[in-house]
Amino acid sequence: MKQQSTTIETWLPVFTGFYNTIWDQSDSHLECELDSESEWRANCPQCDAIPWDFIKENLWDCIDYQSYYLEVAQDVTAGMPAFLNDIVPNLISDCRFQALQSPREYNFANDAIDV
């Protein structure tokens, strides 16, 4: 007998959003990375060829948070079938990314991935 498949549009309950979670790539995280890089460069004379002041001054202009958020949402979505099927075998066969919902302010809601 052939199993019937059902398509359900929903959101990913296991995704907790970006704000203050493991997915958060806030400015404070980047500041820590810059500090760590600065310490590492002090012990790396070959790095003097790369203008460190230029990197520090222009790094913030190169960050594209929206692309990062979208890529994380798509990757989390792609991993959902394997994650859920480890818990309940044959629960779902496919999970497709639809949209990333981000609130304007994080007072009452967090980010959500529609699938």
C-alpha positions in Angstrom: 0.0 0.0 0.0 1.3 3.4 -1.0 1.8 5.9 1.8 0.0 9.2 1.4 2.1 12.3 1.8 0.9 15.5 3.3 2.4 19.0 2.8 2.2 21.2 5.9 3.3 24.8 5.9 4.6 25.7 9.4 7.6 27.2 11.2 10.6 25.5 12.7 10.0 25.2 16.5 13.6 24.1 17.2 15.0 27.4 15.8 15.2 29.9 18.6 16.0 32.9 16.5 19.1 35.0 16.3 18.9 37.5 19.1 21.0 36.4 22.1 21.3 32.8 20.8 24.1 30.7 19.4 23.2 32.1 16.0 23.8 35.7 17.1 26.7 37.4 15.3 26.5 40.7 17.1 29.0 43.4 17.1 30.4 42.3 20.5 31.2 38.9 19.0 33.1 40.6 16.2 34.9 42.9 18.7 36.2 39.7 20.5 37.3 38.3 17.2 39.2 41.5 16.4 40.9 41.4 19.8 41.8 37.8 19.3 43.2 38.5 15.8 45.2 41.4 17.1 46.9 39.2 19.7 47.6 36.5 17.0 49.0 39.1 14.6 51.5 40.3 17.3 53.2 36.9 17.0 53.0 36.7 13.2 55.6 38.9 11.5 54.4 37.8 8.0 51.0 39.5 8.8 52.6 42.9 8.7 52.1 43.0 5.0 48.4 43.3 5.6 47.4 46.8 6.9 45.7 46.0 10.2 44.5 49.5 10.8 42.8 49.4 7.4 41.1 46.1 8.3 39.8 47.4 11.7 38.5 50.7 10.2 36.7 49.1 7.3 35.5 45.8 8.6 32.1 47.1 9.7 31.4 48.3 6.1 31.8 44.8 4.8 29.4 42.9 7.1 26.2 41.8 5.5 24.0 40.6 8.4 21.0 39.9 6.2 22.9 37.5 4.0 24.2 35.7 7.1 20.8 35.3 8.6 19.3 34.0 5.4 22.1 31.5 4.9 21.8 30.2 8.5 18.0 29.9 8.0 18.4 27.9 4.8 21.1 25.6 6.4 18.9 25.0 9.5 16.0 24.1 7.2 18.1 21.7 5.1 19.2 19.9 8.3 15.8 19.4 9.7 14.7 16.1 8.0 17.8 14.3 9.4 17.5 15.9 12.8 13.8 15.1 13.2 14.0 11.6 11.7 16.7 10.7 14.2 14.1 11.4 16.9 11.1 9.9 15.1 12.1 7.8 12.1 10.2 8.6 8.8 8.5 11.6 10.4 9.2 13.9 7.5 10.7 13.3 4.0 11.5 16.9 3.0 11.7 20.4 4.5 11.8 23.4 2.3 12.7 27.0 3.2 10.0 29.6 2.5 11.0 32.7 4.4 12.7 34.2 7.4 10.6 36.3 9.6 12.4 38.8 11.8 10.6 41.2 14.1 11.4 44.9 13.9 11.9 44.9 17.7 12.6 41.9 19.9 10.3 42.9 22.8 7.6 40.3 22.2 8.8 38.0 19.4 11.9 36.5 17.9 13.0 35.4 14.5 11.2 32.4 12.9 11.8 30.3 9.8 8.8 29.5 7.7 9.0 26.1 6.0 
